[in-house]
Amino acid sequence: MSDSNRLVSKITINGSLEAIWHELTKSNEPQAAVFNAWLHTQALVPGASLQMRTGDGRNVLVIGKVVEFEPPHRFVHTFRFTQYDDPECTVTYQLKQLEQGVEVSLIVDNLPVGSRTAKDMKGGSSMILNTLKAVVENGRPALGTRIMYALFAKLGFMLPKRTRAEHWPL
């Protein structure tokens, strides 16, 4: 973290730009790297709304708007957890081809200092990148991550009522 309201995480993945880009932007199946959530959006174009929903579609975990979409190198969107009243931040995925693989940067700007969002993003960003690496390189997340996702699916009924999809129309 370079300053208090910016989080920068990076990882090098042995895979193609296209495979990594697909994992970060797919909307036709769960995004294993992003806590097995489903991306729902009007379109992946600047200004379009987006959501990350639970697998059953009953809960919306994240809302935002697409800011930039430059396949297969840069995807920027606003980000706000629906369960918190924290202000939104901006998430940037940046992919750079290197000789030894693809460097993936996950950058969070305007992170609300001292917030629950900041705490969750600090822990979640490295998990997202490590899971992305496992999915691209090995075809699936690590066993511990798969077990955690199975528990998430079973315990969805415990999510706060404010996250229910009817409260967050797309």
Secondary structure as the mmCIF struct_conf table of DSSP 4:
data_model
#
loop_
_struct_conf.conf_type_id
_struct_conf.id
_struct_conf.beg_label_comp_id
_struct_conf.beg_label_asym_id
_struct_conf.beg_label_seq_id
_struct_conf.end_label_comp_id
_struct_conf.end_label_asym_id
_struct_conf.end_label_seq_id
STRN STRN1 ASP A 3 ASP A 3
TURN_TY1_P TURN_TY1_P1 SER A 4 ASN A 5
STRN STRN2 ARG A 6 ILE A 13
BEND BEND1 ASN A 14 GLY A 15
HELX_RH_AL_P HELX_RH_AL_P1 LEU A 17 THR A 25
BEND BEND2 ASN A 28 GLU A 29
STRN STRN3 GLN A 31 GLN A 31
HELX_RH_3T_P HELX_RH_3T_P1 ALA A 32 VAL A 34
TURN_TY1_P TURN_TY1_P2 PHE A 35 ASN A 36
STRN STRN4 ALA A 37 ALA A 37
STRN STRN5 TRP A 38 THR A 41
BEND BEND3 GLN A 42 GLN A 42
BEND BEND4 LEU A 44 VAL A 45
TURN_TY1_P TURN_TY1_P3 PRO A 46 GLY A 47
STRN STRN6 SER A 49 ARG A 53
TURN_TY1_P TURN_TY1_P4 GLY A 55 ASP A 56
BEND BEND5 GLY A 57 ARG A 58
STRN STRN7 ASN A 59 ASN A 59
STRN STRN8 VAL A 60 GLU A 70
TURN_TY1_P TURN_TY1_P5 PRO A 71 HIS A 73
STRN STRN9 ARG A 74 PHE A 81
TURN_TY1_P TURN_TY1_P6 THR A 82 GLN A 83
BEND BEND6 TYR A 84 TYR A 84
HELX_LH_PP_P HELX_LH_PP_P1 ASP A 86 GLU A 88
STRN STRN10 CYS A 89 LEU A 98
TURN_TY1_P TURN_TY1_P7 GLU A 99 GLN A 100
STRN STRN11 GLY A 101 ASP A 109
BEND BEND7 ASN A 110 ASN A 110
TURN_TY1_P TURN_TY1_P8 VAL A 113 GLY A 114
BEND BEND8 SER A 115 SER A 115
HELX_RH_AL_P HELX_RH_AL_P2 ARG A 116 ASN A 138
BEND BEND9 GLY A 139 ARG A 140
HELX_RH_AL_P HELX_RH_AL_P3 LEU A 143 LYS A 154
TURN_TY1_P TURN_TY1_P9 LEU A 155 LEU A 155
HELX_RH_3T_P HELX_RH_3T_P2 GLY A 156 MET A 158
BEND BEND10 LEU A 159 LEU A 159
HELX_RH_3T_P HELX_RH_3T_P3 LYS A 161 THR A 163
STRN STRN12 ARG A 164 ARG A 164
HELX_RH_3T_P HELX_RH_3T_P4 ALA A 165 HIS A 167
BEND BEND11 TRP A 168 TRP A 168
#
